[in-house]
Amino acid sequence: MKKRILICLTSSMFILSICPAINNSSYDFSINTASSIDSTVLPKKDIIGYQYKKVNNIIYRRLYNFSANKPLGDWERI
């Protein structure tokens, strides 16, 4: 049993000593920033929220698509 462990340990050390070491200085680890790739951002989802207005101390709201600048519904009283 001890001979097997000694043979495995010796052979693994021999194999690891033959393998060349990887030199990290040859690799380019540059980081691409958003400004270097493309400065425009295209949204994939519409921005939808509520618009509010106040008339005679009564608050109204409606759904509004801020990406397309279009209302999605009628004014409703809150």
C-alpha positions as CSV (number, residue, x, y, z in Angstrom):
1,M,0.0,0.0,0.0
2,K,2.8,2.4,0.9
3,K,4.6,1.5,-2.4
4,R,1.5,2.5,-4.4
5,I,1.1,5.8,-2.6
6,L,4.9,6.5,-3.1
7,I,4.7,5.6,-6.8
8,C,1.6,7.7,-7.4
9,L,3.1,10.7,-5.6
10,T,6.4,10.3,-7.5
11,S,4.8,10.0,-10.8
12,S,2.5,13.0,-10.2
13,M,5.4,15.2,-9.2
14,F,7.3,14.0,-12.3
15,I,4.4,14.8,-14.6
16,L,3.8,18.2,-13.0
17,S,7.5,19.1,-13.3
18,I,7.5,18.3,-17.1
19,C,4.4,20.5,-17.8
20,P,5.4,24.1,-18.8
21,A,4.3,26.9,-16.5
22,I,1.7,29.3,-18.0
23,N,3.0,32.8,-18.3
24,N,0.2,35.3,-17.6
25,S,2.1,38.2,-19.0
26,S,1.5,37.0,-22.6
27,Y,-2.3,37.4,-22.2
28,D,-4.1,40.7,-22.8
29,F,-6.5,41.4,-19.9
30,S,-7.9,44.6,-21.3
31,I,-11.4,45.6,-20.1
32,N,-13.8,46.9,-22.7
33,T,-15.9,49.8,-21.3
34,A,-19.2,50.8,-22.6
35,S,-17.8,53.9,-24.2
36,S,-15.3,51.9,-26.2
37,I,-17.8,49.4,-27.5
38,D,-20.9,51.5,-28.2
39,S,-22.1,54.7,-26.6
40,T,-25.8,54.2,-27.5
41,V,-28.2,52.3,-25.3
42,L,-31.3,50.9,-26.8
43,P,-34.1,50.0,-24.3
44,K,-35.7,46.6,-24.7
45,K,-38.7,47.4,-22.6
46,D,-41.0,50.4,-22.6
47,I,-41.0,52.7,-19.6
48,I,-44.5,52.9,-18.4
49,G,-45.7,54.8,-15.4
50,Y,-48.4,57.1,-14.1
51,Q,-48.8,60.8,-15.0
52,Y,-50.5,62.9,-12.4
53,K,-52.4,66.2,-12.6
54,K,-54.3,68.3,-10.0
55,V,-57.5,70.1,-11.0
56,N,-59.4,72.0,-8.2
57,N,-57.5,70.1,-5.5
58,I,-58.6,66.8,-7.1
59,I,-55.8,64.5,-8.2
60,Y,-56.1,62.6,-11.5
61,R,-53.8,59.9,-12.9
62,R,-53.3,58.0,-16.2
63,L,-51.0,55.4,-17.5
64,Y,-48.4,56.8,-19.8
65,N,-45.7,55.3,-22.0
66,F,-42.7,57.5,-21.5
67,S,-40.7,55.7,-24.2
68,A,-43.2,56.5,-27.0
69,N,-44.6,59.6,-25.3
70,K,-48.2,58.4,-25.6
71,P,-51.0,58.0,-23.0
72,L,-52.2,54.4,-22.5
73,G,-55.5,55.3,-20.8
74,D,-57.9,58.0,-19.7
75,W,-57.6,60.2,-16.7
76,E,-59.0,58.6,-13.6
77,R,-59.8,60.3,-10.2
78,I,-57.8,59.1,-7.2
